């Protein structure tokens, strides 16, 4: 408990320390006025209340004694009327008197001033055993002081007079209100005086604070103009002297920094225009500088490059580490290596490093050339050449073999069978050559589409008719589900050709026993054609890549499925020329559904 109270006091003191001088002065004056007001008010209230109580008690005692003396004869003569007149007269003439009653020597009430009957609770209360007895009563009408006095030393009875104490409380409350009003006015006056005094004290301090802020913002010639000769004025003079000295030091520092900056800017201008990444490395292997090209290669920010170890980008390459640790600094380092970009990508770069000396320190200047795309293109080129060569050579070998067999085959029926197989191989090669020509035509701006109003279901019929032999010989369950027919704005020959490429793709990747569904349906924007198969499916990360030229999910020379990787690229180009859209939904191992949409007429 004590520790909690101590912590609370420390927090309170800490918060007060943050107040301004003016606020502290106002709070101090207010606190003094409040303390003095409370103490003075309490003291005066107690003194006044005691004085009023004494005065009222003395008055009540005087009234009670006089009534006791005046009641002797009426009691002895049994003059009830006279007694009633006496108590009534006192009740009506004295506003503080609440009640009056007289009892005989046996305690029986002779007369009283209660209109509703004598209260039972007042019987035998505060007996007049001495000369004068008083008792404070708490009643429904408030506090009443009962004063009793014996008549003829109690032999003839006793007199009771009830004096109300509420007037004392009313006067005390009124006094308290006046005192509170006085304290409030004193607080307002004291606060204003404290505010003015605080302003006088804090004004030069605030002026000095503003001068410090202006100086801190770079105005080195600014001075604090405070004319007083007190401690604040002396502090201002000391600040001005300090400002002069700091200004001199800063100007000298700026002069030296300018020389360094000019040299750095000169080097920066040289390397900033380079398309290759350039970094400067200190003798500890930390990067000191990097140009924009290196930031682009690393795909990160300058903050994540400067200050970091250069080896961290090349995964601590041993040859590069050996170069940094080698005592022979007259050799250059050139090597093709893997580079770790900031986003986790792995790139291929050619890194060349040379040792230079700058201001007596040994530095390394490294030039990094990003060859990632070039290597990808080289690999793609090799794959394309290998695939095209393989795909074109395969049907030629088949034709050559069957023709040679047919020449030596005496059986006319077998010879025709061999020639038919040769013809199918020739047709396959013709398709591949047609694909290559189609790609070439797609790149020719003179190639135009013959756009006419045509039926979408007729496009389905044209496509299926052109490859009817393939469909029949596929061994697959082929179904055609045409939706409501509609006219589209299209080149029928091109659109049918695009559909045949999609169907041919489904035939190639669907094993025997599977199924292919070809159909159409309408959408608000036009007609949708789809080809659904139960083939091998496409991985999620390659759904967008399959529409690129020469791209194949399996591009190895030992792949299971043939093809040159042009079919879907040709399809996409034709659909794009129709201002349509093509997409695919596929689950690996369960099949694919290709869709394309063309606008209605």
Helices and strands as residue ranges (DSSP letters): H 2-17, H 21-76, H 80-93, E 97-103, E 109-112, G 120-122, E 132-139, E 142-151, E 157-164, H 166-216, H 231-272, E 277-281, E 287-290, H 292-298, G 302-304, G 310-314, H 318-325, E 333-340, E 346-358, E 361-370, H 372-408, H 412-442, E 452-455, H 456-466, H 468-473, E 477-481, E 487-490, H 492-509, E 515-523, E 526-533, G 540-542, G 545-547, H 567-577, E 581-587, E 591-599
